[in-house]
Amino acid sequence: MMGKSAYIYLLDDSIQQQITLGEVHKLLEYYQEITAKTGSQLDWNYNGHAFPYMISESKHENGSYLTLRGQESDYGYILIGVGSKNDGKGNDVIQVTLPEASTHGDKNKGVELAKFIAKKLEGQLHLFNGRVMYYYKRKLS
C-alpha cells in the first residue's frame, strides 16, 4: 500500500483550535477505554480487535509524532502528527498517515480513528480517498 494521509482540520467552529500530541494520545487512550467497556458488556475481548496497536511517541527532525505499531499480523503502522494549517488563523491540523508498511487493516483502523477524533473535536475530516466529512456545527446561510 502506498503512503497516504488523512487530515483533521480544527476550525473556528471546532471545540478547540489548537491541540497537542499529548491531547491526541489521551483521545486514543479514551478510545481504548470505551472499546474495552463495550467488550466487557459483550463478554468479549473487543479492545484487542478495536485497537490492535501499541502507542509510542517518536521524535523526528521536523517534530514528534505518535507511532501506532500493530500487535497482530493484519496490522503494520499508523503515524499521527499535529501541525499548523498556516492559514493565518493559527488553527491546528492532525495528520493520520499510513506509511508504505501499512496494511488494509491499518487503513480501516485509520479511517475509524480519524472519524473518532474528528467527531470528538468537531473538526473537518479529509479522508485518505479525498472525501470530506464535517463534524462541526455548520451555520445555515
Residue, then its C-alpha position, 0 to 999 in steps of 0.5 A: m500500500m502506498g503512503k497516504s494521509a488523512y487530515i483533521y482540520l480544527l476550525d473556528d467552529s471546532i471545540q478547540q483550535q489548537i491541540t497537542l500530541g499529548e491531547v491526541h494520545k489521551l483521545l486514543e487512550y479514551y478510545q481504548e477505554i470505551t472499546a474495552k467497556t463495550g467488550s466487557q458488556l459483550d463478554w468479549n475481548y473487543n479492545g484487542h480487535a478495536f485497537p490492535y496497536m501499541i502507542s509510542e511517541s517518536k521524535h523526528e527532525n521536523g517534530s514528534y509524532l505518535t507511532l501506532r505499531g500493530q500487535e497482530s499480523d493484519y496490522g503494520y503502522i499508523l503515524i499521527g502528527v499535529g501541525s499548523k494549517n498556516d492559514g493565518k488563523g493559527n488553527d491546528v491540523i492532525q495528520v493520520t498517515l499510513p506509511e508504505a508498511s501499512t496494511h488494509g487493516d491499518k487503513n480501516k483502523g485509520v479511517e475509524l480513528a480519524k472519524f473518532i477524533a474528528k467527531k470528538l473535536e468537531g473538526q473537518l475530516h479529509l479522508f485518505n480517498g479525498r472525501v470530506m466529512y464535517y463534524y462541526k456545527r455548520k451555520l445555515s446561510 
